């Protein structure tokens, strides 16, 4: 099984989501919009074991691009409001 690259620190081997992960692993999850945050975290970590999910209620995004991080933005009911993706 692949080894998760810990976050932090940020790891970035490129500047586009598509090149961050081997072809066998996903880099975006638009289908999780509206899903429960804990469910989304479990799905993302199962489908891409190289990333760390960072859930939160703020839509504030850091300026750095990280291949090993996926922000999951949540509403007041802890449901995903934007399809998560690497970055």
PDB file with SEQRES, HELIX, SHEET and CRYST1 records, atoms N, CA, C and O in Angstrom:
SEQRES   1 A   87  UNK UNK UNK UNK UNK UNK UNK UNK UNK UNK UNK UNK UNK          
SEQRES   2 A   87  UNK UNK UNK UNK UNK UNK UNK UNK UNK UNK UNK UNK UNK          
SEQRES   3 A   87  UNK UNK UNK UNK UNK UNK UNK UNK UNK UNK UNK UNK UNK          
SEQRES   4 A   87  UNK UNK UNK UNK UNK UNK UNK UNK UNK UNK UNK UNK UNK          
SEQRES   5 A   87  UNK UNK UNK UNK UNK UNK UNK UNK UNK UNK UNK UNK UNK          
SEQRES   6 A   87  UNK UNK UNK UNK UNK UNK UNK UNK UNK UNK UNK UNK UNK          
SEQRES   7 A   87  UNK UNK UNK UNK UNK UNK UNK UNK UNK                          
HELIX    1 AA1 UNK A   17  UNK A   19  5                                   3    
HELIX    2 AA2 UNK A   30  UNK A   32  5                                   3    
HELIX    3 AA3 UNK A   37  UNK A   47  1                                  11    
SHEET    1 AA1 4 UNK A  28  UNK A  29  0                                        
SHEET    2 AA1 4 UNK A  84  UNK A  86 -1                                        
SHEET    3 AA1 4 UNK A  69  UNK A  73 -1                                        
SHEET    4 AA1 4 UNK A  52  UNK A  56  1                                        
CRYST1    1.000    1.000    1.000  90.00  90.00  90.00 P 1           1          
ATOM      1  N   UNK A   1       0.843  -1.183   0.000  1.00  0.00           N  
ATOM      2  CA  UNK A   1       0.000   0.000   0.000  1.00  0.00           C  
ATOM      3  C   UNK A   1       0.889   1.247   0.000  1.00  0.00           C  
ATOM      4  O   UNK A   1       1.927   1.264   0.661  1.00  0.00           O  
ATOM      5  N   UNK A   2       0.489   2.288  -0.737  1.00  0.00           N  
ATOM      6  CA  UNK A   2       1.280   3.514  -0.791  1.00  0.00           C  
ATOM      7  C   UNK A   2       1.371   4.176   0.585  1.00  0.00           C  
ATOM      8  O   UNK A   2       0.488   4.013   1.428  1.00  0.00           O  
ATOM      9  N   UNK A   3       2.430   4.906   0.787  1.00  0.00           N  
ATOM     10  CA  UNK A   3       2.654   5.611   2.043  1.00  0.00           C  
ATOM     11  C   UNK A   3       2.164   7.045   1.919  1.00  0.00           C  
ATOM     12  O   UNK A   3       2.538   7.760   0.990  1.00  0.00           O  
ATOM     13  N   UNK A   4       1.326   7.459   2.864  1.00  0.00           N  
ATOM     14  CA  UNK A   4       0.818   8.830   2.871  1.00  0.00           C  
ATOM     15  C   UNK A   4       1.984   9.785   3.127  1.00  0.00           C  
ATOM     16  O   UNK A   4       2.801   9.550   4.018  1.00  0.00           O  
ATOM     17  N   UNK A   5       2.057  10.857   2.347  1.00  0.00           N  
ATOM     18  CA  UNK A   5       3.059  11.902   2.568  1.00  0.00           C  
ATOM     19  C   UNK A   5       2.449  12.850   3.591  1.00  0.00           C  
ATOM     20  O   UNK A   5       1.434  13.485   3.305  1.00  0.00           O  
ATOM     21  N   UNK A   6       3.045  12.961   4.777  1.00  0.00           N  
ATOM     22  CA  UNK A   6       2.419  13.760   5.835  1.00  0.00           C  
ATOM     23  C   UNK A   6       2.246  15.226   5.453  1.00  0.00           C  
ATOM     24  O   UNK A   6       3.087  15.814   4.773  1.00  0.00           O  
ATOM     25  N   UNK A   7       1.147  15.791   5.902  1.00  0.00           N  
ATOM     26  CA  UNK A   7       0.903  17.230   5.763  1.00  0.00           C  
ATOM     27  C   UNK A   7       0.550  17.767   7.133  1.00  0.00           C  
ATOM     28  O   UNK A   7      -0.283  17.157   7.802  1.00  0.00           O  
ATOM     29  N   UNK A   8       1.119  18.858   7.596  1.00  0.00           N  
ATOM     30  CA  UNK A   8       2.248  19.531   6.992  1.00  0.00           C  
ATOM     31  C   UNK A   8       3.527  18.726   7.127  1.00  0.00           C  
ATOM     32  O   UNK A   8       3.553  17.794   7.931  1.00  0.00           O  
ATOM     33  N   UNK A   9       4.550  19.013   6.422  1.00  0.00           N  
ATOM     34  CA  UNK A   9       4.746  20.145   5.517  1.00  0.00           C  
ATOM     35  C   UNK A   9       4.121  19.889   4.155  1.00  0.00           C  
ATOM     36  O   UNK A   9       3.740  18.770   3.811  1.00  0.00           O  
ATOM     37  N   UNK A  10       4.033  20.954   3.409  1.00  0.00           N  
ATOM     38  CA  UNK A  10       3.493  20.898   2.061  1.00  0.00           C  
ATOM     39  C   UNK A  10       4.488  20.189   1.144  1.00  0.00           C  
ATOM     40  O   UNK A  10       5.689  20.457   1.177  1.00  0.00           O  
ATOM     41  N   UNK A  11       3.964  19.285   0.330  1.00  0.00           N  
ATOM     42  CA  UNK A  11       4.766  18.645  -0.701  1.00  0.00           C  
ATOM     43  C   UNK A  11       4.166  19.023  -2.040  1.00  0.00           C  
ATOM     44  O   UNK A  11       2.962  18.870  -2.244  1.00  0.00           O  
ATOM     45  N   UNK A  12       4.973  19.505  -2.939  1.00  0.00           N  
ATOM     46  CA  UNK A  12       4.467  19.851  -4.257  1.00  0.00           C  
ATOM     47  C   UNK A  12       5.532  19.551  -5.298  1.00  0.00           C  
ATOM     48  O   UNK A  12       6.568  20.212  -5.363  1.00  0.00           O  
ATOM     49  N   UNK A  13       5.256  18.546  -6.103  1.00  0.00           N  
ATOM     50  CA  UNK A  13       6.183  18.195  -7.162  1.00  0.00           C  
ATOM     51  C   UNK A  13       5.802  18.815  -8.479  1.00  0.00           C  
ATOM     52  O   UNK A  13       6.475  18.599  -9.486  1.00  0.00           O  
ATOM     53  N   UNK A  14       4.710  19.600  -8.490  1.00  0.00           N  
ATOM     54  CA  UNK A  14       4.246  20.224  -9.723  1.00  0.00           C  
ATOM     55  C   UNK A  14       3.285  21.351  -9.375  1.00  0.00           C  
ATOM     56  O   UNK A  14       3.093  21.656  -8.198  1.00  0.00           O  
ATOM     57  N   UNK A  15       2.690  21.963 -10.364  1.00  0.00           N  
ATOM     58  CA  UNK A  15       1.778  23.073 -10.108  1.00  0.00           C  
ATOM     59  C   UNK A  15       0.364  22.819 -10.621  1.00  0.00           C  
ATOM     60  O   UNK A  15      -0.471  23.724 -10.597  1.00  0.00           O  
ATOM     61  N   UNK A  16       0.084  21.609 -11.083  1.00  0.00           N  
ATOM     62  CA  UNK A  16      -1.253  21.261 -11.566  1.00  0.00           C  
ATOM     63  C   UNK A  16      -1.739  20.023 -10.824  1.00  0.00           C  
ATOM     64  O   UNK A  16      -0.952  19.123 -10.528  1.00  0.00           O  
ATOM     65  N   UNK A  17      -3.016  19.978 -10.527  1.00  0.00           N  
ATOM     66  CA  UNK A  17      -3.589  18.846  -9.801  1.00  0.00           C  
ATOM     67  C   UNK A  17      -3.353  17.519 -10.518  1.00  0.00           C  
ATOM     68  O   UNK A  17      -3.090  16.499  -9.881  1.00  0.00           O  
ATOM     69  N   UNK A  18      -3.449  17.541 -11.831  1.00  0.00           N  
ATOM     70  CA  UNK A  18      -3.362  16.322 -12.617  1.00  0.00           C  
ATOM     71  C   UNK A  18      -2.020  15.609 -12.476  1.00  0.00           C  
ATOM     72  O   UNK A  18      -1.957  14.389 -12.625  1.00  0.00           O  
ATOM     73  N   UNK A  19      -0.956  16.340 -12.193  1.00  0.00           N  
ATOM     74  CA  UNK A  19       0.354  15.697 -12.108  1.00  0.00           C  
ATOM     75  C   UNK A  19       0.768  15.388 -10.669  1.00  0.00           C  
ATOM     76  O   UNK A  19       1.875  14.901 -10.440  1.00  0.00           O  
ATOM     77  N   UNK A  20      -0.087  15.659  -9.720  1.00  0.00           N  
ATOM     78  CA  UNK A  20       0.247  15.443  -8.310  1.00  0.00           C  
ATOM     79  C   UNK A  20       0.199  13.985  -7.885  1.00  0.00           C  
ATOM     80  O   UNK A  20       0.854  13.608  -6.914  1.00  0.00           O  
ATOM     81  N   UNK A  21      -0.533  13.188  -8.564  1.00  0.00           N  
ATOM     82  CA  UNK A  21      -0.783  11.841  -8.081  1.00  0.00           C  
ATOM     83  C   UNK A  21      -0.650  10.825  -9.209  1.00  0.00           C  
ATOM     84  O   UNK A  21      -0.946  11.141 -10.362  1.00  0.00           O  
ATOM     85  N   UNK A  22      -0.215   9.627  -8.898  1.00  0.00           N  
ATOM     86  CA  UNK A  22      -0.166   8.587  -9.940  1.00  0.00           C  
ATOM     87  C   UNK A  22      -1.548   8.395 -10.560  1.00  0.00           C  
ATOM     88  O   UNK A  22      -2.564   8.640  -9.908  1.00  0.00           O  
ATOM     89  N   UNK A  23      -1.586   7.967 -11.786  1.00  0.00           N  
ATOM     90  CA  UNK A  23      -2.845   7.823 -12.527  1.00  0.00           C  
ATOM     91  C   UNK A  23      -3.909   6.994 -11.806  1.00  0.00           C  
ATOM     92  O   UNK A  23      -5.104   7.207 -12.013  1.00  0.00           O  
ATOM     93  N   UNK A  24      -3.498   6.079 -10.988  1.00  0.00           N  
ATOM     94  CA  UNK A  24      -4.456   5.193 -10.321  1.00  0.00           C  
ATOM     95  C   UNK A  24      -5.259   5.901  -9.230  1.00  0.00           C  
ATOM     96  O   UNK A  24      -6.254   5.356  -8.753  1.00  0.00           O  
ATOM     97  N   UNK A  25      -4.848   7.098  -8.828  1.00  0.00           N  
ATOM     98  CA  UNK A  25      -5.501   7.784  -7.717  1.00  0.00           C  
ATOM     99  C   UNK A  25      -6.165   9.068  -8.168  1.00  0.00           C  
ATOM    100  O   UNK A  25      -5.683   9.757  -9.067  1.00  0.00           O  
ATOM    101  N   UNK A  26      -7.291   9.380  -7.519  1.00  0.00           N  
ATOM    102  CA  UNK A  26      -8.055  10.574  -7.863  1.00  0.00           C  
ATOM    103  C   UNK A  26      -7.395  11.832  -7.318  1.00  0.00           C  
ATOM    104  O   UNK A  26      -6.606  11.775  -6.375  1.00  0.00           O  
ATOM    105  N   UNK A  27      -7.728  12.974  -7.927  1.00  0.00           N  
ATOM    106  CA  UNK A  27      -7.238  14.258  -7.446  1.00  0.00           C  
ATOM    107  C   UNK A  27      -8.379  15.258  -7.223  1.00  0.00           C  
ATOM    108  O   UNK A  27      -8.138  16.367  -6.747  1.00  0.00           O  
ATOM    109  N   UNK A  28      -9.605  14.881  -7.559  1.00  0.00           N  
ATOM    110  CA  UNK A  28     -10.766  15.723  -7.282  1.00  0.00           C  
ATOM    111  C   UNK A  28     -11.993  14.847  -7.066  1.00  0.00           C  
ATOM    112  O   UNK A  28     -12.084  13.742  -7.600  1.00  0.00           O  
ATOM    113  N   UNK A  29     -12.949  15.362  -6.264  1.00  0.00           N  
ATOM    114  CA  UNK A  29     -14.120  14.597  -5.866  1.00  0.00           C  
ATOM    115  C   UNK A  29     -15.370  15.465  -5.951  1.00  0.00           C  
ATOM    116  O   UNK A  29     -15.963  15.763  -4.914  1.00  0.00           O  
ATOM    117  N   UNK A  30     -15.796  15.883  -7.141  1.00  0.00           N  
ATOM    118  CA  UNK A  30     -16.983  16.734  -7.263  1.00  0.00           C  
ATOM    119  C   UNK A  30     -18.256  16.036  -6.771  1.00  0.00           C  
ATOM    120  O   UNK A  30     -19.209  16.697  -6.358  1.00  0.00           O  
ATOM    121  N   UNK A  31     -18.267  14.721  -6.816  1.00  0.00           N  
ATOM    122  CA  UNK A  31     -19.440  13.960  -6.391  1.00  0.00           C  
ATOM    123  C   UNK A  31     -19.682  14.035  -4.883  1.00  0.00           C  
ATOM    124  O   UNK A  31     -20.747  13.632  -4.416  1.00  0.00           O  
ATOM    125  N   UNK A  32     -18.719  14.541  -4.115  1.00  0.00           N  
ATOM    126  CA  UNK A  32     -18.874  14.631  -2.664  1.00  0.00           C  
ATOM    127  C   UNK A  32     -19.527  15.934  -2.200  1.00  0.00           C  
ATOM    128  O   UNK A  32     -19.773  16.111  -1.007  1.00  0.00           O  
ATOM    129  N   UNK A  33     -19.807  16.838  -3.127  1.00  0.00           N  
ATOM    130  CA  UNK A  33     -20.522  18.059  -2.754  1.00  0.00           C  
ATOM    131  C   UNK A  33     -21.871  17.663  -2.159  1.00  0.00           C  
ATOM    132  O   UNK A  33     -22.638  16.926  -2.778  1.00  0.00           O  
ATOM    133  N   UNK A  34     -22.154  18.157  -0.954  1.00  0.00           N  
ATOM    134  CA  UNK A  34     -23.397  17.829  -0.259  1.00  0.00           C  
ATOM    135  C   UNK A  34     -23.268  16.663   0.704  1.00  0.00           C  
ATOM    136  O   UNK A  34     -24.156  16.449   1.530  1.00  0.00           O  
ATOM    137  N   UNK A  35     -22.178  15.900   0.617  1.00  0.00           N  
ATOM    138  CA  UNK A  35     -21.976  14.747   1.502  1.00  0.00           C  
ATOM    139  C   UNK A  35     -21.545  15.200   2.895  1.00  0.00           C  
ATOM    140  O   UNK A  35     -21.049  16.312   3.076  1.00  0.00           O  
ATOM    141  N   UNK A  36     -21.741  14.331   3.862  1.00  0.00           N  
ATOM    142  CA  UNK A  36     -21.260  14.578   5.214  1.00  0.00           C  
ATOM    143  C   UNK A  36     -19.735  14.674   5.199  1.00  0.00           C  
ATOM    144  O   UNK A  36     -19.076  13.915   4.490  1.00  0.00           O  
ATOM    145  N   UNK A  37     -19.175  15.594   5.970  1.00  0.00           N  
ATOM    146  CA  UNK A  37     -17.737  15.827   5.986  1.00  0.00           C  
ATOM    147  C   UNK A  37     -16.912  14.616   6.388  1.00  0.00           C  
ATOM    148  O   UNK A  37     -15.874  14.352   5.781  1.00  0.00           O  
ATOM    149  N   UNK A  38     -17.351  13.876   7.397  1.00  0.00           N  
ATOM    150  CA  UNK A  38     -16.604  12.696   7.831  1.00  0.00           C  
ATOM    151  C   UNK A  38     -16.623  11.605   6.760  1.00  0.00           C  
ATOM    152  O   UNK A  38     -15.627  10.914   6.543  1.00  0.00           O  
ATOM    153  N   UNK A  39     -17.776  11.460   6.092  1.00  0.00           N  
ATOM    154  CA  UNK A  39     -17.865  10.499   4.990  1.00  0.00           C  
ATOM    155  C   UNK A  39     -16.925  10.910   3.855  1.00  0.00           C  
ATOM    156  O   UNK A  39     -16.217  10.076   3.291  1.00  0.00           O  
ATOM    157  N   UNK A  40     -16.929  12.209   3.528  1.00  0.00           N  
ATOM    158  CA  UNK A  40     -16.060  12.712   2.457  1.00  0.00           C  
ATOM    159  C   UNK A  40     -14.593  12.448   2.789  1.00  0.00           C  
ATOM    160  O   UNK A  40     -13.832  12.016   1.923  1.00  0.00           O  
ATOM    161  N   UNK A  41     -14.197  12.699   4.016  1.00  0.00           N  
ATOM    162  CA  UNK A  41     -12.811  12.462   4.440  1.00  0.00           C  
ATOM    163  C   UNK A  41     -12.434  10.998   4.245  1.00  0.00           C  
ATOM    164  O   UNK A  41     -11.361  10.695   3.724  1.00  0.00           O  
ATOM    165  N   UNK A  42     -13.309  10.096   4.660  1.00  0.00           N  
ATOM    166  CA  UNK A  42     -13.030   8.664   4.530  1.00  0.00           C  
ATOM    167  C   UNK A  42     -12.908   8.252   3.066  1.00  0.00           C  
ATOM    168  O   UNK A  42     -12.014   7.484   2.709  1.00  0.00           O  
ATOM    169  N   UNK A  43     -13.799   8.758   2.220  1.00  0.00           N  
ATOM    170  CA  UNK A  43     -13.771   8.428   0.792  1.00  0.00           C  
ATOM    171  C   UNK A  43     -12.478   8.934   0.153  1.00  0.00           C  
ATOM    172  O   UNK A  43     -11.813   8.199  -0.578  1.00  0.00           O  
ATOM    173  N   UNK A  44     -12.127  10.180   0.427  1.00  0.00           N  
ATOM    174  CA  UNK A  44     -10.930  10.776  -0.179  1.00  0.00           C  
ATOM    175  C   UNK A  44      -9.683  10.006   0.232  1.00  0.00           C  
ATOM    176  O   UNK A  44      -8.849   9.678  -0.612  1.00  0.00           O  
ATOM    177  N   UNK A  45      -9.551   9.717   1.521  1.00  0.00           N  
ATOM    178  CA  UNK A  45      -8.352   9.015   1.996  1.00  0.00           C  
ATOM    179  C   UNK A  45      -8.292   7.573   1.498  1.00  0.00           C  
ATOM    180  O   UNK A  45      -7.204   7.011   1.365  1.00  0.00           O  
ATOM    181  N   UNK A  46      -9.434   6.976   1.225  1.00  0.00           N  
ATOM    182  CA  UNK A  46      -9.446   5.627   0.648  1.00  0.00           C  
ATOM    183  C   UNK A  46      -9.057   5.676  -0.831  1.00  0.00           C  
ATOM    184  O   UNK A  46      -8.302   4.827  -1.305  1.00  0.00           O  
ATOM    185  N   UNK A  47      -9.571   6.666  -1.553  1.00  0.00           N  
ATOM    186  CA  UNK A  47      -9.342   6.750  -2.989  1.00  0.00           C  
ATOM    187  C   UNK A  47      -7.995   7.365  -3.362  1.00  0.00           C  
ATOM    188  O   UNK A  47      -7.527   7.201  -4.489  1.00  0.00           O  
ATOM    189  N   UNK A  48      -7.372   8.075  -2.417  1.00  0.00           N  
ATOM    190  CA  UNK A  48      -6.028   8.605  -2.654  1.00  0.00           C  
ATOM    191  C   UNK A  48      -5.257   8.596  -1.337  1.00  0.00           C  
ATOM    192  O   UNK A  48      -5.322   9.558  -0.571  1.00  0.00           O  
ATOM    193  N   UNK A  49      -4.534   7.519  -1.076  1.00  0.00           N  
ATOM    194  CA  UNK A  49      -3.817   7.398   0.195  1.00  0.00           C  
ATOM    195  C   UNK A  49      -2.609   8.317   0.322  1.00  0.00           C  
ATOM    196  O   UNK A  49      -1.943   8.304   1.357  1.00  0.00           O  
ATOM    197  N   UNK A  50      -2.307   9.114  -0.699  1.00  0.00           N  
ATOM    198  CA  UNK A  50      -1.176  10.036  -0.644  1.00  0.00           C  
ATOM    199  C   UNK A  50      -1.531  11.389  -0.039  1.00  0.00           C  
ATOM    200  O   UNK A  50      -0.636  12.189   0.231  1.00  0.00           O  
ATOM    201  N   UNK A  51      -2.819  11.666   0.180  1.00  0.00           N  
ATOM    202  CA  UNK A  51      -3.230  12.991   0.626  1.00  0.00           C  
ATOM    203  C   UNK A  51      -3.707  12.993   2.077  1.00  0.00           C  
ATOM    204  O   UNK A  51      -4.094  11.967   2.635  1.00  0.00           O  
ATOM    205  N   UNK A  52      -3.662  14.190   2.661  1.00  0.00           N  
ATOM    206  CA  UNK A  52      -4.238  14.435   3.986  1.00  0.00           C  
ATOM    207  C   UNK A  52      -5.411  15.380   3.793  1.00  0.00           C  
ATOM    208  O   UNK A  52      -5.284  16.416   3.140  1.00  0.00           O  
ATOM    209  N   UNK A  53      -6.557  15.018   4.364  1.00  0.00           N  
ATOM    210  CA  UNK A  53      -7.753  15.849   4.261  1.00  0.00           C  
ATOM    211  C   UNK A  53      -7.727  16.893   5.371  1.00  0.00           C  
ATOM    212  O   UNK A  53      -7.473  16.579   6.534  1.00  0.00           O  
ATOM    213  N   UNK A  54      -7.997  18.143   4.989  1.00  0.00           N  
ATOM    214  CA  UNK A  54      -8.040  19.252   5.941  1.00  0.00           C  
ATOM    215  C   UNK A  54      -9.453  19.831   5.910  1.00  0.00           C  
ATOM    216  O   UNK A  54      -9.760  20.672   5.065  1.00  0.00           O  
ATOM    217  N   UNK A  55     -10.330  19.378   6.844  1.00  0.00           N  
ATOM    218  CA  UNK A  55     -11.695  19.893   6.872  1.00  0.00           C  
ATOM    219  C   UNK A  55     -11.762  21.249   7.572  1.00  0.00           C  
ATOM    220  O   UNK A  55     -10.920  21.566   8.413  1.00  0.00           O  
ATOM    221  N   UNK A  56     -12.770  22.046   7.215  1.00  0.00           N  
ATOM    222  CA  UNK A  56     -12.942  23.331   7.887  1.00  0.00           C  
ATOM    223  C   UNK A  56     -14.199  24.045   7.455  1.00  0.00           C  
ATOM    224  O   UNK A  56     -14.784  23.743   6.415  1.00  0.00           O  
ATOM    225  N   UNK A  57     -14.604  25.000   8.271  1.00  0.00           N  
ATOM    226  CA  UNK A  57     -15.811  25.781   7.994  1.00  0.00           C  
ATOM    227  C   UNK A  57     -15.507  27.105   7.312  1.00  0.00           C  
ATOM    228  O   UNK A  57     -16.420  27.890   7.057  1.00  0.00           O  
ATOM    229  N   UNK A  58     -14.263  27.360   7.019  1.00  0.00           N  
ATOM    230  CA  UNK A  58     -13.869  28.584   6.330  1.00  0.00           C  
ATOM    231  C   UNK A  58     -13.523  28.235   4.884  1.00  0.00           C  
ATOM    232  O   UNK A  58     -13.061  27.130   4.597  1.00  0.00           O  
ATOM    233  N   UNK A  59     -13.747  29.169   3.992  1.00  0.00           N  
ATOM    234  CA  UNK A  59     -13.361  28.947   2.595  1.00  0.00           C  
ATOM    235  C   UNK A  59     -12.036  29.624   2.294  1.00  0.00           C  
ATOM    236  O   UNK A  59     -11.688  29.833   1.132  1.00  0.00           O  
ATOM    237  N   UNK A  60     -11.296  29.966   3.344  1.00  0.00           N  
ATOM    238  CA  UNK A  60      -9.976  30.565   3.203  1.00  0.00           C  
ATOM    239  C   UNK A  60      -9.014  29.521   2.651  1.00  0.00           C  
ATOM    240  O   UNK A  60      -8.920  28.419   3.190  1.00  0.00           O  
ATOM    241  N   UNK A  61      -8.303  29.858   1.587  1.00  0.00           N  
ATOM    242  CA  UNK A  61      -7.361  28.930   0.960  1.00  0.00           C  
ATOM    243  C   UNK A  61      -5.954  29.516   1.073  1.00  0.00           C  
ATOM    244  O   UNK A  61      -5.736  30.699   0.813  1.00  0.00           O  
ATOM    245  N   UNK A  62      -5.017  28.677   1.460  1.00  0.00           N  
ATOM    246  CA  UNK A  62      -3.618  29.104   1.507  1.00  0.00           C  
ATOM    247  C   UNK A  62      -3.101  29.293   0.089  1.00  0.00           C  
ATOM    248  O   UNK A  62      -3.559  28.630  -0.842  1.00  0.00           O  
ATOM    249  N   UNK A  63      -2.159  30.188  -0.066  1.00  0.00           N  
ATOM    250  CA  UNK A  63      -1.632  30.509  -1.393  1.00  0.00           C  
ATOM    251  C   UNK A  63      -0.733  29.413  -1.959  1.00  0.00           C  
ATOM    252  O   UNK A  63      -0.547  29.327  -3.173  1.00  0.00           O  
ATOM    253  N   UNK A  64      -0.177  28.579  -1.089  1.00  0.00           N  
ATOM    254  CA  UNK A  64       0.709  27.524  -1.592  1.00  0.00           C  
ATOM    255  C   UNK A  64      -0.096  26.361  -2.169  1.00  0.00           C  
ATOM    256  O   UNK A  64      -1.216  26.094  -1.735  1.00  0.00           O  
ATOM    257  N   UNK A  65       0.477  25.687  -3.132  1.00  0.00           N  
ATOM    258  CA  UNK A  65      -0.155  24.538  -3.780  1.00  0.00           C  
ATOM    259  C   UNK A  65       0.517  23.281  -3.261  1.00  0.00           C  
ATOM    260  O   UNK A  65       1.728  23.114  -3.401  1.00  0.00           O  
ATOM    261  N   UNK A  66      -0.270  22.394  -2.660  1.00  0.00           N  
ATOM    262  CA  UNK A  66       0.289  21.179  -2.056  1.00  0.00           C  
ATOM    263  C   UNK A  66      -0.326  19.934  -2.675  1.00  0.00           C  
ATOM    264  O   UNK A  66      -1.548  19.794  -2.729  1.00  0.00           O  
ATOM    265  N   UNK A  67       0.520  19.046  -3.135  1.00  0.00           N  
ATOM    266  CA  UNK A  67       0.051  17.794  -3.721  1.00  0.00           C  
ATOM    267  C   UNK A  67      -0.438  16.801  -2.666  1.00  0.00           C  
ATOM    268  O   UNK A  67      -1.078  15.806  -3.005  1.00  0.00           O  
ATOM    269  N   UNK A  68      -0.150  17.057  -1.422  1.00  0.00           N  
ATOM    270  CA  UNK A  68      -0.536  16.110  -0.376  1.00  0.00           C  
ATOM    271  C   UNK A  68      -1.629  16.660   0.533  1.00  0.00           C  
ATOM    272  O   UNK A  68      -1.780  16.199   1.665  1.00  0.00           O  
ATOM    273  N   UNK A  69      -2.396  17.643   0.050  1.00  0.00           N  
ATOM    274  CA  UNK A  69      -3.449  18.263   0.857  1.00  0.00           C  
ATOM    275  C   UNK A  69      -4.733  18.386   0.044  1.00  0.00           C  
ATOM    276  O   UNK A  69      -4.711  18.733  -1.137  1.00  0.00           O  
ATOM    277  N   UNK A  70      -5.859  18.093   0.708  1.00  0.00           N  
ATOM    278  CA  UNK A  70      -7.180  18.314   0.129  1.00  0.00           C  
ATOM    279  C   UNK A  70      -8.010  19.077   1.152  1.00  0.00           C  
ATOM    280  O   UNK A  70      -8.307  18.556   2.227  1.00  0.00           O  
ATOM    281  N   UNK A  71      -8.387  20.313   0.821  1.00  0.00           N  
ATOM    282  CA  UNK A  71      -9.295  21.061   1.683  1.00  0.00           C  
ATOM    283  C   UNK A  71     -10.710  20.545   1.460  1.00  0.00           C  
ATOM    284  O   UNK A  71     -11.123  20.307   0.325  1.00  0.00           O  
ATOM    285  N   UNK A  72     -11.451  20.373   2.558  1.00  0.00           N  
ATOM    286  CA  UNK A  72     -12.869  20.015   2.489  1.00  0.00           C  
ATOM    287  C   UNK A  72     -13.627  21.115   3.217  1.00  0.00           C  
ATOM    288  O   UNK A  72     -13.558  21.220   4.442  1.00  0.00           O  
ATOM    289  N   UNK A  73     -14.351  21.937   2.459  1.00  0.00           N  
ATOM    290  CA  UNK A  73     -15.085  23.064   3.020  1.00  0.00           C  
ATOM    291  C   UNK A  73     -16.474  22.614   3.436  1.00  0.00           C  
ATOM    292  O   UNK A  73     -17.207  22.005   2.657  1.00  0.00           O  
ATOM    293  N   UNK A  74     -16.827  22.929   4.695  1.00  0.00           N  
ATOM    294  CA  UNK A  74     -18.063  22.435   5.285  1.00  0.00           C  
ATOM    295  C   UNK A  74     -19.017  23.580   5.640  1.00  0.00           C  
ATOM    296  O   UNK A  74     -18.588  24.685   5.972  1.00  0.00           O  
ATOM    297  N   UNK A  75     -20.321  23.289   5.562  1.00  0.00           N  
ATOM    298  CA  UNK A  75     -21.320  24.261   6.001  1.00  0.00           C  
ATOM    299  C   UNK A  75     -21.591  24.066   7.495  1.00  0.00           C  
ATOM    300  O   UNK A  75     -20.908  23.286   8.159  1.00  0.00           O  
ATOM    301  N   UNK A  76     -22.582  24.773   8.010  1.00  0.00           N  
ATOM    302  CA  UNK A  76     -22.888  24.708   9.446  1.00  0.00           C  
ATOM    303  C   UNK A  76     -23.399  23.338   9.894  1.00  0.00           C  
ATOM    304  O   UNK A  76     -23.416  23.045  11.089  1.00  0.00           O  
ATOM    305  N   UNK A  77     -23.813  22.500   8.946  1.00  0.00           N  
ATOM    306  CA  UNK A  77     -24.274  21.141   9.258  1.00  0.00           C  
ATOM    307  C   UNK A  77     -23.191  20.098   8.984  1.00  0.00           C  
ATOM    308  O   UNK A  77     -23.466  18.898   9.003  1.00  0.00           O  
ATOM    309  N   UNK A  78     -21.970  20.546   8.733  1.00  0.00           N  
ATOM    310  CA  UNK A  78     -20.826  19.682   8.425  1.00  0.00           C  
ATOM    311  C   UNK A  78     -20.989  18.905   7.123  1.00  0.00           C  
ATOM    312  O   UNK A  78     -20.510  17.778   6.991  1.00  0.00           O  
ATOM    313  N   UNK A  79     -21.669  19.522   6.169  1.00  0.00           N  
ATOM    314  CA  UNK A  79     -21.780  18.948   4.832  1.00  0.00           C  
ATOM    315  C   UNK A  79     -20.854  19.699   3.883  1.00  0.00           C  
ATOM    316  O   UNK A  79     -20.638  20.901   4.038  1.00  0.00           O  
ATOM    317  N   UNK A  80     -20.313  18.990   2.908  1.00  0.00           N  
ATOM    318  CA  UNK A  80     -19.358  19.554   1.956  1.00  0.00           C  
ATOM    319  C   UNK A  80     -20.064  20.556   1.043  1.00  0.00           C  
ATOM    320  O   UNK A  80     -21.106  20.247   0.464  1.00  0.00           O  
ATOM    321  N   UNK A  81     -19.490  21.765   0.916  1.00  0.00           N  
ATOM    322  CA  UNK A  81     -20.140  22.797   0.096  1.00  0.00           C  
ATOM    323  C   UNK A  81     -19.493  22.990  -1.273  1.00  0.00           C  
ATOM    324  O   UNK A  81     -20.099  23.590  -2.160  1.00  0.00           O  
ATOM    325  N   UNK A  82     -18.279  22.494  -1.455  1.00  0.00           N  
ATOM    326  CA  UNK A  82     -17.569  22.593  -2.734  1.00  0.00           C  
ATOM    327  C   UNK A  82     -16.882  21.259  -2.977  1.00  0.00           C  
ATOM    328  O   UNK A  82     -16.314  20.682  -2.049  1.00  0.00           O  
ATOM    329  N   UNK A  83     -16.923  20.760  -4.202  1.00  0.00           N  
ATOM    330  CA  UNK A  83     -16.249  19.501  -4.507  1.00  0.00           C  
ATOM    331  C   UNK A  83     -14.766  19.562  -4.140  1.00  0.00           C  
ATOM    332  O   UNK A  83     -14.039  20.384  -4.697  1.00  0.00           O  
ATOM    333  N   UNK A  84     -14.298  18.717  -3.219  1.00  0.00           N  
ATOM    334  CA  UNK A  84     -12.893  18.746  -2.795  1.00  0.00           C  
ATOM    335  C   UNK A  84     -11.937  18.390  -3.933  1.00  0.00           C  
ATOM    336  O   UNK A  84     -12.279  17.642  -4.848  1.00  0.00           O  
ATOM    337  N   UNK A  85     -10.725  18.951  -3.848  1.00  0.00           N  
ATOM    338  CA  UNK A  85      -9.679  18.635  -4.822  1.00  0.00           C  
ATOM    339  C   UNK A  85      -8.313  18.917  -4.215  1.00  0.00           C  
ATOM    340  O   UNK A  85      -8.181  19.695  -3.270  1.00  0.00           O  
ATOM    341  N   UNK A  86      -7.319  18.280  -4.767  1.00  0.00           N  
ATOM    342  CA  UNK A  86      -5.948  18.476  -4.301  1.00  0.00           C  
ATOM    343  C   UNK A  86      -5.547  19.933  -4.491  1.00  0.00           C  
ATOM    344  O   UNK A  86      -5.969  20.580  -5.450  1.00  0.00           O  
ATOM    345  N   UNK A  87      -4.753  20.432  -3.600  1.00  0.00           N  
ATOM    346  CA  UNK A  87      -4.236  21.782  -3.721  1.00  0.00           C  
ATOM    347  C   UNK A  87      -3.882  22.313  -2.395  1.00  0.00           C  
ATOM    348  O   UNK A  87      -3.424  23.450  -2.288  1.00  0.00           O  
TER     349      UNK A  87                                                      
END                                                                             
